[in-house]
Amino acid sequence: MMKRLPKPVWFVAVLAVVALGGLVVSSSAPVGKVDVRVNGFAFEPGSSVALELVPADGAACFDATLWVEQVELIDANGDLISVAFYEPQVDATEWIGTVILRAADGSDLASGAYEIRVTTSGGSFVAGLEVLLPAQFADLGQFVAGVPACNTSLRVSRLITELDGGARATLRRGDRLTVALAGNPTTGYSWLDSLAYEYAAVRASDDVEFRPDSSLLGAGGFFFFRYLAFDVGLQEFRFGYQRPWESVQPLTTLTFSVDVR
């Protein structure tokens, strides 16, 4: 499956993976480019995955603007499942990609090992993952990230959107969760998480971010909520799209749960 994506683009495709692992910079990369790999990600069949290139504490590998060129989903045999090209290329600091862990025919990927490869102007960032059933997550233990090798790293998280209403996502301690919801704050409406917990197994890791679809005044876009799984347990989420000062029912709601194994 091949897609060509215009700029600006916040989303792309989706995928999944398993196993504790670290991060390496491969010497097989072309001269002047890096091949950075992070292993240890696990997802359920059919999950959506969010991808971001974020600043890291490693050595400075890039001294100019980093451009995202394409994203590939590859199976354990090295065969290509899907690819998305960015034309024109997208500034890595403005990019959020997504991959859905499904085959070209739309069916959920079978259990097993896969990888997502993000190709940039500075080299490749690869996430090694495994697709697993929810019951298998408890055997994996806590996710442990690798040591940063470059000043940019690939952040991988389970993605929830408005299409996931009523879903039950499975995570491990240390896994990340991203919730992306379409909206337009210039109308006065915002997405709000209306549930609060005295002790939350899944906690916010960043402030809420809004990214517009374009530079046009009043443009709509997406609200991004980012979380980190801290402890085992089942946690419910309920988001409402509403004006915070109005005592009326939200225009739209989204409910889902997260089971940290």
N, C-alpha and C positions, 0 to 999 in steps of 0.2 A: 504494500500500500504506500503510495507516494503522495505527498501534499506539498504545494508551494504556497508560502505564507507571505503576505504583504507586511509592511511596517506601518504603524506600530502594531506589535502582536504581544499579548501577555500570555497566551496559551498555545500549545502545540498538539501533543499526542499523549500516551500513558504507558506504564510498565511496573514490574515488581521483582523482589529478590530476597535471599537469606544468607546467614553465616556470619560469625564474628570475624572481623578482619581489620586491616589497617590501610594505609595509603602509601603508594610508591610512585616515584617518578621514573619512568622507563627510559633506558638509554637507546631504545630502538626507535624513538621518535625522530622525525627529520631534524636536521641541524637547525638550531635556533628555535625549536618548538618542544613543548613538553607533552608527556603522556601520563597524566595523573589518574590513578585508580583508587577508589574507595569501595571496600567490600563490606558485607555485613547487614544488608537491608533485607527485610522480609515483608511481603504483602500477600493479601488474599487474592484468589483468582478474580479477574474483572475489576480490580481496584484502579483508581486514578492516582497518579503520582505527580507531585509538583516538584519542579527543578528550578534552582536559583544558583547563580554564581555570586558569591559573597566574599568580602574581604577576610583574609586570614592572617595569622601571625608568622607564616613561613617566609622563606627567602623570597626576595623580589624577582619573580620570573618574568614579569611583564612591565615594560616601561612606556607603553603607549596604550591607546584605547583598544580594548579587547572586543572583538566582534563575534557574535554567534552566527555560524553558517548553516549548521544542520543538526538534527537529532535523530539517532537511529535506535531501534529496538532489535536486539539480536538474541538468538537462542544459543544453547550450550554448544551446538555444532558450528557456530559462527555464521549461521544462515540469517539473512536479513528478514525480519518480520514486517517492519514498517520504517519509513524514513520521511522526515519533514524538512524541506529546504526553506531557508529564509532569504527572500529576494525583495528588497535589498537586505543585506545583513543587519543584525540588530545589536546595538550597544549592550554589552553584557550587564552593565549597571541598571539598565531599564528592562531587562528580560526576565520573564517568568514563564517557563515552559511546562507543558503537561504531557504525560504519556498514559494511555489507558492499557492495562494489561489484558489485551484481547488480540486474537489472531486477525488476519486479513479478512476472514469471513464473518467477523463480529462475535465469534464464540470466545468464551473466557480461555485464557492460556492454561495449559495443563500444568500440574505441579512440576517443579524442576528449576534449574538454574538459568538465568538470563542476564543480559547486561544492557544498560542504556549508555550510549556514547554521544556526548555533546562535542561536536567539532567546532573549534573557534579559530580565529586568526592566529592565536598563540599556541595552538596545539589541541589535544583532546583531553576531556574529563570523562572518566568512565565510572559508572556505578554498577558494582556487581550485586545481583539480587537473586532471590529465590522466591518462587510462588508457592505458598503453603496453605493448607486448610487451617481454620481458626484453632482447632484442637492441638495443632502441632506447635503453636507459638510458645506455649509454656515450657517446652523443652529447649528453647534457644537461650534463655537467660537474658540479662540486660544487654542492650546494644551499646557497644563501645566504639567510638569514632577513632579514626587514625590520627596520627600526628601530622599537622599541616606541613606540606612540602613546598608550597608556593604561597605567594601573597594573595591568592585567590583560591577558593575551594568550592566544590559542588555540594550544595545543600539539597538533600532529598527528603521529602515528607509525604505522608498520606494526604491526599487531597479530597476535600468534601465541597460540593457545590449544591445548588438548589435542586439538582437532579437526584440527590441522595436523601431526600426526605424519608424518614422512617428507617434509615439504614443503621446497621450495627457494625462499626469498624473495629478491627482487632489491632492492638499495638503491643509493643513490649516497653518496659521501662527504658528510657533513653531515646525512644522513637519520637519523631516530630509529626505534628498535625498542622495542616494549613486549611483554613476555611475561606473560600473565595465566593463573594456574593455580589451580583450586579446591582448598581444603584447610582443615584445622582444626588450628592449633598447640596447642590445649589437649589434644590426644591425644598430643602429643610428636612428631608427624610434621611435617616441613617439606619444601618443595621445595628441592633443591640442584642447582646447575649443576656437574656433576662433571668437566668438561673445562677444562683450563688451557692457555694458550698463552704462550710466551715473548714473542711479538709478536702482538697481537690486532688484526685489522682492525676488529672491532666490540668496543667496550669499555663497561663499566658506567658510566653517567652519574649514578646515584643509588643510595642504599642500598635494599636489598630492603624493600618495604612490604607489610603485611598489612592488608586492609580487611574487617572482618566484615560479614555480610549484615544484621545487626540488632544492637540494643543488648543482647540477651539474653546472659546469662553462658554462655560456652562455645560461642557461635555460630560456625559456619563462615563462610567467605568466600573471598577471592581473595588470592593472593600476586602482587605485581607486581614484575617485573624490568625495568629501563629501561636502554637502551643507546644509544650514538651510534656511527655508522659513521665511522671515522677514515681508513681507507685502502682501496685496492682489494685484493681477494683473497676467497677462499672460506673461510668459517669454519663449523665444525660445532658444534652444541650438543647436549648430552645432560643432561636434567634427570631427577632421581629423587625420588620422594616416599618419604621414609624417616625413621627416627629416627637422628639423627647418631651416637649412641653404640652402635648395634647393627651388628655385622658380618654382615649378611644382605642379600639382594637387596632392592631397593626394591619397595614395593607396586605402584607404577606408574612407568613411564618415558615420557619424551617426547624424541624426537630429531628434529632438523631442521637445515637449513643455511641460511646467508645468503651471497649472492654480491654483493659490493660492486663495482660497475662504475665 
